Amino acid sequence: MWDYTDKVMELYRNPKNVGSIEDADAIGEAGSLSCGDMLKIYLKLDEKGIITDAKFQTFGCGSAVASSSILTEMVIGKHIDDARKITNQEIAEALGGLPPEKMHCSVMGHEALEAAIANFYHEDVKCPEKGKVICKCFNVTQETIESEIKANNLKTLEDIMNYTKAGGACGKCQNEIKRILDETIQSEKPLTKTQMILKINNVIDKYISSELRKDGGDIELIDVEENKVFVKLSGKCQSCNRSQLTLTHFVEATLREHISPNIEIIQV
Protein backbone atom coordinates (compact mmCIF):
# COMPACT_ATOMS: atom_id res chain seq x y z
CA MET A 1 0.00 0.00 0.00
CA TRP A 2 1.40 3.40 -0.97
CA ASP A 3 1.81 6.09 1.66
CA TYR A 4 -0.14 9.16 0.53
CA THR A 5 0.04 12.57 2.23
CA ASP A 6 -3.03 14.18 3.76
CA LYS A 7 -2.97 16.76 0.92
CA VAL A 8 -3.14 14.03 -1.74
CA MET A 9 -6.03 12.35 0.03
CA GLU A 10 -7.84 15.67 0.54
CA LEU A 11 -7.64 16.61 -3.15
CA TYR A 12 -8.48 13.08 -4.27
CA ARG A 13 -11.69 13.16 -2.23
CA ASN A 14 -12.50 16.82 -2.95
CA PRO A 15 -10.69 17.89 -6.12
CA LYS A 16 -10.82 21.56 -7.08
CA ASN A 17 -11.30 23.08 -10.53
CA VAL A 18 -12.72 19.96 -12.16
CA GLY A 19 -14.37 20.53 -15.53
CA SER A 20 -13.76 22.45 -18.73
CA ILE A 21 -13.73 26.10 -19.90
CA GLU A 22 -15.81 26.62 -23.02
CA ASP A 23 -13.93 29.72 -24.21
CA ALA A 24 -10.50 28.63 -22.98
CA ASP A 25 -7.48 30.53 -24.30
CA ALA A 26 -5.27 27.45 -24.05
CA ILE A 27 -5.87 23.70 -23.91
CA GLY A 28 -3.27 21.00 -23.35
CA GLU A 29 -3.40 17.23 -23.14
CA ALA A 30 -1.03 14.56 -21.86
CA GLY A 31 -1.19 10.81 -21.47
CA SER A 32 -3.51 8.44 -23.25
CA LEU A 33 -6.63 6.49 -22.35
CA SER A 34 -5.01 3.39 -23.84
CA CYS A 35 -2.18 3.81 -21.30
CA GLY A 36 -4.51 4.20 -18.32
CA ASP A 37 -3.85 7.90 -17.54
CA MET A 38 -4.97 11.01 -19.38
CA LEU A 39 -5.17 14.68 -18.45
CA LYS A 40 -6.68 17.66 -20.26
CA ILE A 41 -6.11 21.13 -18.82
CA TYR A 42 -7.92 24.36 -19.78
CA LEU A 43 -6.55 27.88 -19.15
CA LYS A 44 -8.27 31.28 -19.27
CA LEU A 45 -6.06 34.39 -19.39
CA ASP A 46 -6.61 38.12 -19.13
CA GLU A 47 -5.13 40.73 -21.48
CA LYS A 48 -1.92 40.90 -19.41
CA GLY A 49 -1.23 37.19 -19.71
CA ILE A 50 -2.35 36.37 -16.17
CA ILE A 51 -4.08 33.01 -15.79
CA THR A 52 -7.46 33.82 -14.27
CA ASP A 53 -8.98 30.35 -14.38
CA ALA A 54 -7.83 26.77 -14.86
CA LYS A 55 -9.78 23.55 -14.97
CA PHE A 56 -8.98 19.93 -15.68
CA GLN A 57 -10.45 16.63 -16.76
CA THR A 58 -8.53 13.46 -16.02
CA PHE A 59 -8.84 9.72 -16.30
CA GLY A 60 -6.45 8.23 -13.81
CA CYS A 61 -5.73 7.24 -10.24
CA GLY A 62 -6.09 9.31 -7.07
CA SER A 63 -2.57 10.71 -7.49
CA ALA A 64 -3.44 11.90 -11.00
CA VAL A 65 -6.56 13.65 -9.67
CA ALA A 66 -4.64 15.28 -6.82
CA SER A 67 -1.73 16.32 -9.09
CA SER A 68 -4.12 17.85 -11.62
CA SER A 69 -6.07 19.67 -8.93
CA ILE A 70 -3.02 21.19 -7.23
CA LEU A 71 -1.58 22.18 -10.61
CA THR A 72 -4.67 24.26 -11.44
CA GLU A 73 -4.35 26.00 -8.07
CA MET A 74 -0.65 26.67 -8.68
CA VAL A 75 -1.17 28.36 -12.06
CA ILE A 76 -4.18 30.55 -11.25
CA GLY A 77 -2.95 34.10 -10.63
CA LYS A 78 0.39 33.50 -12.34
CA HIS A 79 1.59 35.09 -15.58
CA ILE A 80 1.70 32.39 -18.23
CA ASP A 81 5.48 32.81 -18.55
CA ASP A 82 5.85 32.18 -14.82
CA ALA A 83 3.54 29.17 -15.03
CA ARG A 84 5.90 27.77 -17.64
CA LYS A 85 8.63 27.56 -14.97
CA ILE A 86 6.64 25.09 -12.84
CA THR A 87 8.35 21.68 -12.76
CA ASN A 88 6.94 18.26 -12.08
CA GLN A 89 8.99 18.20 -8.87
CA GLU A 90 7.21 21.36 -7.68
CA ILE A 91 3.82 19.77 -8.37
CA ALA A 92 4.81 16.78 -6.23
CA GLU A 93 6.23 19.05 -3.50
CA ALA A 94 2.98 21.07 -3.39
CA LEU A 95 1.22 17.82 -2.50
CA GLY A 96 3.69 17.16 0.30
CA GLY A 97 5.28 14.50 -1.91
CA LEU A 98 4.13 11.53 -3.95
CA PRO A 99 5.09 7.87 -3.61
CA PRO A 100 7.98 7.15 -6.04
CA GLU A 101 5.69 4.79 -7.97
CA LYS A 102 3.30 7.71 -8.63
CA MET A 103 5.74 10.39 -9.79
CA HIS A 104 4.50 9.85 -13.36
CA CYS A 105 1.29 11.66 -12.30
CA SER A 106 3.20 14.88 -11.64
CA VAL A 107 5.08 14.38 -14.92
CA MET A 108 1.75 14.09 -16.74
CA GLY A 109 0.58 17.34 -15.13
CA HIS A 110 3.75 19.11 -16.24
CA GLU A 111 3.40 17.77 -19.79
CA ALA A 112 -0.24 18.91 -20.02
CA LEU A 113 0.73 22.39 -18.78
CA GLU A 114 3.56 22.57 -21.34
CA ALA A 115 1.13 21.57 -24.08
CA ALA A 116 -1.40 24.22 -23.00
CA ILE A 117 1.22 26.99 -22.97
CA ALA A 118 2.49 25.87 -26.37
CA ASN A 119 -1.11 25.98 -27.58
CA PHE A 120 -1.47 29.55 -26.27
CA TYR A 121 1.67 30.71 -28.09
CA HIS A 122 0.85 28.67 -31.23
CA GLU A 123 4.09 26.76 -30.81
CA ASP A 124 4.74 23.31 -32.18
CA VAL A 125 3.62 20.84 -29.58
CA LYS A 126 6.02 18.03 -28.86
CA CYS A 127 4.59 14.80 -30.25
CA PRO A 128 6.45 11.94 -28.54
CA GLU A 129 4.18 9.46 -30.29
CA LYS A 130 6.13 10.21 -33.48
CA GLY A 131 9.42 9.09 -31.93
CA LYS A 132 10.72 5.56 -31.53
CA VAL A 133 8.37 3.76 -29.15
CA ILE A 134 10.36 1.79 -26.58
CA CYS A 135 7.56 0.70 -24.23
CA LYS A 136 4.65 -0.50 -26.35
CA CYS A 137 2.46 -1.20 -23.32
CA PHE A 138 2.41 2.49 -22.33
CA ASN A 139 3.47 4.03 -25.67
CA VAL A 140 6.58 5.70 -24.20
CA THR A 141 9.21 6.89 -26.65
CA GLN A 142 12.98 7.04 -26.41
CA GLU A 143 12.77 10.85 -26.48
CA THR A 144 10.51 10.89 -23.42
CA ILE A 145 12.77 8.49 -21.50
CA GLU A 146 15.89 10.54 -22.31
CA SER A 147 14.11 13.78 -21.38
CA GLU A 148 12.95 12.51 -17.99
CA ILE A 149 16.40 11.04 -17.19
CA LYS A 150 17.97 14.48 -17.73
CA ALA A 151 15.20 16.57 -16.14
CA ASN A 152 14.89 14.50 -12.97
CA ASN A 153 18.41 13.08 -12.69
CA LEU A 154 17.12 9.50 -12.90
CA LYS A 155 19.70 6.81 -12.15
CA THR A 156 17.93 3.44 -12.21
CA LEU A 157 15.41 1.43 -14.21
CA GLU A 158 13.02 1.70 -11.26
CA ASP A 159 13.30 5.52 -11.36
CA ILE A 160 12.33 5.51 -15.04
CA MET A 161 9.37 3.20 -14.39
CA ASN A 162 8.16 5.51 -11.61
CA TYR A 163 8.39 8.67 -13.72
CA THR A 164 7.24 7.36 -17.12
CA LYS A 165 5.64 3.95 -16.46
CA ALA A 166 7.89 2.59 -19.24
CA GLY A 167 8.87 -1.02 -18.56
CA GLY A 168 6.28 -1.41 -15.83
CA ALA A 169 3.91 -3.85 -17.58
CA CYS A 170 5.19 -6.83 -19.59
CA GLY A 171 8.81 -5.80 -18.98
CA LYS A 172 10.06 -6.83 -22.44
CA CYS A 173 11.56 -3.36 -23.03
CA GLN A 174 13.54 -3.17 -19.79
CA ASN A 175 16.89 -4.10 -21.39
CA GLU A 176 16.36 -1.40 -24.02
CA ILE A 177 15.51 1.13 -21.29
CA LYS A 178 18.70 0.21 -19.40
CA ARG A 179 20.69 0.80 -22.59
CA ILE A 180 19.13 4.26 -23.03
CA LEU A 181 19.82 5.04 -19.36
CA ASP A 182 23.50 4.08 -19.66
CA GLU A 183 24.01 6.00 -22.91
CA THR A 184 22.22 9.11 -21.64
CA ILE A 185 24.27 9.24 -18.44
CA GLN A 186 27.53 8.69 -20.37
CA SER A 187 26.63 11.45 -22.86
CA GLU A 188 26.38 14.08 -20.14
CA LYS A 189 29.92 15.42 -20.51
CA PRO A 190 31.06 18.37 -18.35
CA LEU A 191 30.40 21.76 -19.94
CA THR A 192 33.30 23.94 -21.08
CA LYS A 193 33.65 27.33 -19.37
CA THR A 194 32.15 29.08 -22.41
CA GLN A 195 29.21 26.66 -22.49
CA MET A 196 28.70 27.15 -18.76
CA ILE A 197 28.69 30.97 -19.07
CA LEU A 198 26.17 30.84 -21.91
CA LYS A 199 23.95 28.46 -19.98
CA ILE A 200 24.10 30.50 -16.77
CA ASN A 201 23.32 33.73 -18.62
CA ASN A 202 20.36 32.02 -20.26
CA VAL A 203 18.97 30.91 -16.88
CA ILE A 204 19.56 34.37 -15.39
CA ASP A 205 17.73 36.03 -18.29
CA LYS A 206 14.87 33.55 -18.28
CA TYR A 207 14.25 32.93 -14.58
CA ILE A 208 16.13 35.37 -12.33
CA SER A 209 16.50 38.90 -13.70
CA SER A 210 12.80 39.37 -14.37
CA GLU A 211 11.98 38.55 -10.74
CA LEU A 212 14.66 40.87 -9.33
CA ARG A 213 13.56 43.72 -11.60
CA LYS A 214 10.09 43.57 -10.07
CA ASP A 215 11.72 44.86 -6.86
CA GLY A 216 13.93 47.39 -8.61
CA GLY A 217 17.06 45.25 -8.68
CA ASP A 218 19.03 43.10 -11.09
CA ILE A 219 22.00 40.78 -11.34
CA GLU A 220 25.05 40.43 -13.59
CA LEU A 221 27.25 37.40 -14.18
CA ILE A 222 30.91 38.34 -13.63
CA ASP A 223 32.84 35.09 -14.00
CA VAL A 224 32.73 31.33 -13.59
CA GLU A 225 35.45 29.14 -12.10
CA GLU A 226 34.53 25.44 -12.03
CA ASN A 227 31.41 25.28 -9.80
CA LYS A 228 31.83 28.82 -8.43
CA VAL A 229 29.63 31.49 -10.04
CA PHE A 230 30.61 35.11 -9.36
CA VAL A 231 27.78 37.61 -9.66
CA LYS A 232 27.12 41.28 -8.92
CA LEU A 233 23.81 42.60 -7.69
CA SER A 234 22.62 46.02 -8.80
CA GLY A 235 19.81 48.49 -8.11
CA LYS A 236 17.85 47.97 -4.91
CA CYS A 237 19.18 44.42 -4.56
CA GLN A 238 22.70 45.79 -4.05
CA SER A 239 21.81 47.64 -0.84
CA CYS A 240 19.14 45.26 0.43
CA ASN A 241 19.96 43.75 3.83
CA ARG A 242 18.44 40.47 2.65
CA SER A 243 20.64 40.25 -0.44
CA GLN A 244 22.54 37.19 0.83
CA LEU A 245 19.25 35.35 1.34
CA THR A 246 18.22 36.30 -2.19
CA LEU A 247 21.49 34.93 -3.54
CA THR A 248 21.29 31.70 -1.60
CA HIS A 249 17.60 30.87 -1.60
CA PHE A 250 16.68 32.20 -5.02
CA VAL A 251 19.66 32.73 -7.34
CA GLU A 252 21.74 29.76 -6.24
CA ALA A 253 18.71 27.49 -5.91
CA THR A 254 17.51 28.41 -9.41
CA LEU A 255 20.91 27.78 -11.00
CA ARG A 256 21.23 24.48 -9.15
CA GLU A 257 17.81 23.41 -10.37
CA HIS A 258 18.47 24.22 -14.02
CA ILE A 259 22.20 23.59 -14.38
CA SER A 260 24.00 21.70 -11.59
CA PRO A 261 23.36 20.87 -7.91
CA ASN A 262 27.00 21.73 -7.18
CA ILE A 263 26.85 25.41 -8.12
CA GLU A 264 28.05 27.88 -5.48
CA ILE A 265 27.14 31.58 -5.74
CA ILE A 266 29.69 34.21 -4.71
CA GLN A 267 28.85 37.93 -4.63
CA VAL A 268 31.56 40.34 -5.80
Salt bridges, closest charged atoms under 4 A:
ASP23 OD2 - LYS44 NZ 3.19
ASP25 OD2 - LYS44 NZ 3.75
GLU29 OE2 - LYS40 NZ 3.60
ASP37 OD2 - HIS104 NE2 3.72
ASP37 OD2 - LYS165 NZ 2.66
GLU73 OE2 - LYS16 NZ 3.61
ASP81 OD2 - HIS79 ND1 3.71
ASP82 OD1 - LYS85 NZ 3.19
ASP82 OD2 - LYS214 NZ 3.68
GLU114 OE2 - HIS110 NE2 3.94
GLU123 OE1 - ARG84 NH2 2.56
GLU176 OE2 - LYS132 NZ 3.43
GLU176 OE2 - ARG179 NH2 2.69
GLU183 OE1 - ARG179 NH1 2.81
GLU211 OE2 - LYS85 NZ 3.77
GLU211 OE2 - LYS214 NZ 3.23
ASP218 OD2 - ARG213 NE 3.02
ASP223 OD1 - LYS193 NZ 3.24
GLU252 OE1 - ARG256 NH2 3.49
GLU257 OE2 - HIS258 NE2 3.84
